[in-house]
């Protein structure tokens, strides 16, 4: 178990892979700290993908599979950005895992 220091928000617990132990404490500030630790500055397109993850999870209680993520990204960001290549540019560790972590969702079932 590890901890993240959140400015003006205290400390949050994360597991060994960097996922929140309590997804209920997620906030944009938590996402910013997680991304900064990876050397990523969250831009509007990142936030759009994180919103897709959170909305999808809220609806289905699972992270979006890649096909659903690409489809929703295309709807939100347009055809040029709604593809897996672009998603990997935003989240080089893998959109399914890195974006899921920043979105404050539980570790994906497919993540060992």
N, C-alpha and C positions, 0 to 999 in steps of 0.2 A: 504494500500500500504506500502511496505517496500523496503529496499535498501540492496544491497550487495556491499561491498568494494572489488574491484578487484585490486590486486597489479599491479601497472604500467598500469592500465586500467581505473581508475576512479570508478564511482559508477553506478550501474545498478538498475533499478526498477523491483521489483517482486510483484506479487499479494499475497493475503493472504495465498495461498497454496504453494507459492514458485516458481511459473512459471514466466518466463520472460514476461514483458509487451510488449517488443519489441524483438521478436525472431531474428531479423536481427543483433542484437548486440552480439549474442552468439559467444563464442570462447572457445578453450580448457581451457583457464584460468578461464573463468566463470564456466565451468563444474567442474573444480578442487575446486573452492571456494564453490560451492553448495554441492559437495560431502563431503568436509572437514567439513562443518557445520553439516552434518549428521553423522560424524565420519567414513566416508568411504574414503579409499585411492583407487583411480582409477588405476587399473592394466590393462595390455594388454587385458585381456578378457572383462573387463568393456568397454574399448575403442572400441573393436570389436562390442559389442552390441550397443553402442551409434552410431557407424557408420551405423549399420543396421537400426536403428531408423531414422537417418537423410536421408539415401538413400531411404528408403521406403516412408518417408514423401515427399521427393523431387519428387518421382515418382507418388504417389497417393494422396498427400495432406491430409493425415490422418495417425495417428500412426498405426503401424502394429498390427493386432489382434494377440492374443497369438499363434494361430496355425501357422500363417505366421512367427512370431518371432522365434518360436521353429524350424521351417523348415530352416530358414535362419541361425540361430545359429548353427544348425547341419552342414550345408554346410560350414560355416566359421570356426567352432571350433572342429568339429568332433562329432561323435555319443555320446560319453561319456558326452559332455558338451552341446549338443543340446537337452535339455529337460527342462521342467518347473521347476523341482526341482533344477537344477543347476542355472537357471536364478534367482530363489528366493534366492539362496545363495549369488549371486552377488548383488541383489537388494532386500533386505529383506522387504522393504515397498511395494513391488510389482513391477515387471519389467515394467508393462504397465504405471505406474504412476511415479515411481522414475527415471527410465531410460529416460522416456519422458522428465522429468524436466531437468535432467542433459544434455540431447541432445539439449536443448534450444527450444523445440517444444511447441506449444500452449497446454493448458490443454486438455487432451483427452475428447472427447465427452461423454464417459462413466463416467468421473470423475465429481461427483457432488460437 
